[in-house]
């Protein structure tokens, strides 16, 4: 039996798969990124929280409720005052 010309022009499956895969250096780089990500995650999990007792100034202790946020920015006196009127040209300050 003779094979048709279509069979001879098709590359074998192994060559087709190899052609679709990225270069080995790209695969190695991605593997390195995955390993470094896993190591950094493990190091962060081992270190625990950065500041376990962190709370706001005058804050509350554990189990206490936080104060209500009334929107006041404390220490910003005069910020609600009207803008000063511009002086006429040539007027003394």
BELLIN-V73606 format. One record per helix or strand of 2 or more residues. SS is the DSSP state (h for helix, s for strand). FROM is the first residue (numbers start at 1). LEN is the number of residues. Records with the same first field share a line. If there is no record, write none. Layout:
BEGIN
SS = FROM-LEN  FROM-LEN
END
This chain:
BEGIN
h = 5-5  13-8  24-24
END
